[in-house]
Amino acid sequence: MTVNGTCISMVKADTESILIRLNDDCGNPYNFAVGDTVYFTVASVNPLTGALAEVLQKTVTIASATNEATITIVGADTSSLPTASEYKYDVQWTSAGGRRTIIPLSDFVLTEQVT
């Protein structure tokens, strides 16, 4: 997996982990609280309309206070997805108190394995 800015590129059917860390309004590291939830969603882009259709979603509910959430994408999550399609992803965080922050829509690229 490679990350360039917010663009994520990974090999189809590989297993990868993404660490999610947040900062508070003052720029300090945020410690996820028990009950916080992080959603990682990938959608395909319709080439004619630009409409998004969800193809993958991973959800992590925080069980103990920590400064990061780990999203794990296993091989089966992407093995049936075509590499020729255009994909976008976003990350959403919901705190136990209900506050929601969306990390903006960004590119998610699947490539074929060479060997």
C-alpha positions in Angstrom: 0.0 0.0 0.0 1.1 3.5 -0.7 -0.4 6.8 0.5 0.3 10.0 -1.4 -1.4 12.9 0.3 -4.8 11.4 0.9 -4.7 9.0 -2.1 -4.5 5.4 -1.2 -3.2 2.8 -3.7 -3.1 -0.9 -2.9 -2.7 -4.2 -4.7 -6.0 -6.1 -5.3 -6.5 -9.0 -2.8 -3.7 -8.0 -0.5 -4.2 -7.5 3.2 -3.3 -4.0 4.5 -3.9 -1.9 7.6 -4.5 1.8 7.8 -3.9 3.8 11.0 -6.4 6.6 11.7 -5.3 9.4 14.0 -7.1 12.6 14.7 -6.3 16.0 16.1 -8.6 18.1 18.3 -9.6 21.6 17.4 -6.3 23.0 18.9 -4.2 20.6 16.8 -3.4 18.2 19.7 -3.6 14.5 19.2 -7.1 13.2 20.0 -7.5 10.1 22.2 -10.4 8.0 20.9 -12.8 7.1 23.7 -14.6 3.9 24.4 -17.6 3.8 22.1 -16.1 6.0 19.4 -16.6 4.5 15.9 -14.5 4.9 12.8 -15.9 4.1 9.4 -13.8 3.6 6.3 -16.0 3.4 3.1 -14.9 2.8 -0.5 -17.3 3.5 -3.4 -17.1 2.9 -7.1 -17.7 5.9 -9.3 -20.1 5.6 -12.2 -18.2 6.9 -15.3 -21.3 8.3 -16.9 -23.0 10.1 -14.0 -20.3 10.4 -11.3 -22.7 8.7 -8.8 -21.1 6.7 -6.0 -22.0 3.1 -5.1 -20.5 1.6 -1.9 -18.4 -1.5 -2.5 -16.6 -1.8 0.9 -17.1 -0.5 4.4 -15.0 -1.3 7.5 -16.2 -0.2 10.9 -14.1 -0.1 14.1 -15.7 0.6 17.4 -13.2 1.7 20.0 -13.1 -0.8 23.0 -10.4 1.0 25.1 -9.0 4.5 25.0 -6.3 4.8 22.4 -4.8 7.5 20.1 -5.3 5.5 16.9 -7.8 3.3 15.2 -6.7 0.5 12.8 -8.7 -0.3 9.7 -7.8 -3.7 8.3 -8.6 -4.5 4.7 -8.3 -8.2 4.0 -7.7 -9.8 0.6 -11.3 -11.0 0.3 -12.5 -7.4 0.6 -11.0 -6.4 -2.8 -10.5 -9.7 -4.6 -13.7 -9.3 -6.6 -13.3 -5.6 -7.4 -12.2 -4.7 -10.9 -9.0 -2.7 -11.1 -10.2 -0.7 -14.1 -12.9 1.0 -12.1 -12.5 4.4 -10.4 -12.9 4.4 -6.6 -13.2 7.0 -3.9 -13.0 6.6 -0.1 -13.8 8.6 3.0 -13.3 8.2 6.7 -16.0 9.1 9.2 -15.6 9.3 13.0 -18.5 9.3 15.4 -17.7 10.0 19.0 -19.7 8.4 21.9 -21.4 11.9 22.2 -22.5 11.9 18.6 -20.1 14.4 17.0 -19.3 13.5 13.4 -16.3 14.5 11.4 -15.8 13.4 7.8 -12.3 13.1 6.4 -12.9 14.2 2.7 -13.6 12.0 -0.3 -10.2 10.9 -1.8 -8.9 8.5 -4.4 -8.6 4.8 -3.7 -6.7 2.9 -6.4 -6.6 -0.8 -6.9 -3.7 -2.3 -8.9 -3.2 -5.8 -10.2 -0.5 -8.0 -8.6 2.5 -8.5 -10.9 3.8 -11.8 -9.4 
